[in-house]
Amino acid sequence: MTDLSVVIAAFDAAGTLGAQLAALSRQRVDADWEVLVADNGSTDGTRALAESWADRLPGLRVIDASAHRGAGAARNVGVAAATGRDVLFCDADDVVADDWLAAMHRALGHQAFVAGRFAGDQLNSPRVLRSRTLPQQDGLQYSAHLPGLPHAGAGNLGVRRALFRAVGGFDPGALFLEDTDLCWRLQLAGVALGWAPEAVVQVRLRGTLRSALSQGYHYGSGERWLARRYRDQVRAAAAVAPGPATVPAPDAATEPAPSSVTPVIPPHEPSHRLLHRALATLRSLAGVRSLGELGAWCWDLGWGIGYAYAPVSDPAPVRITPLAGPRTAAA
C-alpha cells in the first residue's frame, strides 16, 4: 500500500492536462505516492498525453474510465485502482501549487477528510476573475439548502480511501455537484470536513459568456438534484432555523440564486414565482457595466434556468448509516 493516490478525472483534456501533470512532477513529499488519470472516454489525445509523462511521474497510471460518463464516475474508477491509504483529487484543467501534495499529506495526518484552498490569479485574466466569485478562498463552502454542512470542490479534496469506499464514493447519478453530495454524505456519516488553507490549487475559470452560461446551467441543475435527494434533511434544517434571515446567502460561484429574495428555492416552485425570478434577472441586466459583469450575469441566468427547467432525475432520498467510531482525527 502506498501513502497517497492522486486521482484526476479527465475528458478531452489534452489542452490543459499537461500543465497539471507538470505541477505534480514538481512535488516533493516524504511519502510514497502515485498518480492515476481516469480517462472518461477522451477522443482528443488525452490518454497519449498522460502516458507521455510516465518517465517524469514514475507512479503514473492511466485508467480506462469510459464505461460511465461523468467526473464522479471516472473518479470512482480511479479510486478503485488506487493503492494509497489516502486519496487526493485534483482536476485536469487546474494547476496544483508546488507544495500541494506535502500540504495535503500533513493535513491528512490530523484529519481523515480535508479540503484545500482555491486561487485564480495565475490562470485567469482580470476580466474573467471579475465574472465569478471564486469559492473556497477563505474557508469551506456552504449551501443554502443545508447551511450546517460545509462542502468543497473535488478539485482540491483529500480523504481516507476506506472512508470514501464506505459511503459509496461519488454518486454516478449526480452529473454535477457530485462533490457537494459526497461531502454531505461523509459528514452525515460522522466524518468531519477539515480545512487546509496551505494546500492551494490554481483554478481555471470559464472564459467565455457561452461557457459561463453553460456552467451556470449545469450547476443549477445539480443544485436541484441535491434539493430533491436531501429533501428530508432540508426540511429538518428549515424546521430548526426557518426563514431566509437565518440562512447564509449562496456563494455566487457555486449556488447563486438570481436576484433572490431567499436563497432556498423549493424543488417544485410555482410557475408564477419562477416568472418573477426570471423577470428580476432580466431587469438586473440594465446594471451590467463590463464584460466581467456580463459574464457573472450569464452565469447567474444559466443557474436559474438550470434549477428551474433542467430535466433532472428524481433520486431516492439519501439514507446514511453512521460510521462506527470517531472520524475527525487521523486514526
Secondary structure as UniProt FT lines:
FT   STRAND          2..10
FT   TURN            14..16
FT   HELIX           17..25
FT   STRAND          33..39
FT   HELIX           46..51
FT   TURN            52..56
FT   TURN            58..59
FT   STRAND          60..64
FT   HELIX           71..81
FT   STRAND          84..89
FT   TURN            92..93
FT   STRAND          95..96
FT   TURN            98..99
FT   HELIX           100..107
FT   TURN            108..110
FT   STRAND          113..119
FT   TURN            121..123
FT   HELIX           126..130
FT   STRAND          141..142
FT   TURN            147..148
FT   STRAND          150..151
FT   HELIX           154..156
FT   STRAND          157..160
FT   HELIX           161..166
FT   TURN            167..168
FT   TURN            172..173
FT   HELIX           178..188
FT   TURN            189..190
FT   STRAND          194..202
FT   HELIX           209..229
FT   HELIX           231..240
FT   HELIX           244..246
FT   TURN            252..254
FT   TURN            258..259
FT   TURN            267..268
FT   HELIX           271..284
FT   HELIX           285..287
FT   HELIX           291..309
//
